[in-house]
């Protein structure tokens, strides 16, 4: 593996707690010595965060589709009405 | 070649979808009653309920939940916490049961404008990588599943692709973050 990909591998396993104690110590020593590695660690954490946001966004799209299926299904008329009636103006 | 999204959709079983739909129908009414009581409309109810379901499934996936009450009770509790956080309310305005008080929701459940901006860019510039990383981290797609479905030679090749994607997305974020800093100064 190229050096940069190797670093990516180590950062990933460090973040997921998968490094052996010895490798973890060595990696933390490298972090102290390398500003680039610290920066890459910071931004790789951000990748995880953005993948989480992306996953949540896609899941919400799927839930929206499910909501439309439920509320357009003739077999679920009773359920639909029970929800619509909650929000009718004269019930507020 | 099939997109990764289509592959993941195929792997979802009818059982998974039926189960999700059952949870939806069991849990939505109480969330809707709560939102109506707080002065919200059906769209508000749908929005907060979907946010609550996302948090609930994440916690379930990470095995962060110790379920000793019905699922609907947890989902309603999450919805209440999200409502409190979204509208900056106090707990006295939204009374919580003991079970609901014990529910913790992630600090990052609502993303910032910068994050949304970055994500929009990543969806254009790094969509395939984002789909691959999502499949690996959140959709329980094992590396061997990706070998079979994406036509990679072997698991090592898929692993290397995963790390290349991590690197690519990281470098895009780094570059864009530096650009935004220039505008903020």
Interface residues (C-beta under 8 A of the other chain):
Chain A: X1 X4 X5 X8 X9 X12 X39 X40 X43 X44 X46 X47 X48 X49 X50 X51 X52 X53 X54 X55 X56 X57 X58 X59 X60 X63 X64 X66 X67 X69 X70 X76 X79 X82 X83 X84 X86 X87 X91 X92
Chain B: X5 X20 X21 X24 X25 X28 X29 X32 X33 X36 X39 X41 X42 X45 X46 X50 X51 X53 X54 X57 X58 X108 X111 X115 X116 X118 X119 X122 X123 X130 X133 X134 X137 X138 X160 X163 X164 X166 X167 X169 X170 X171 X173 X174 X177
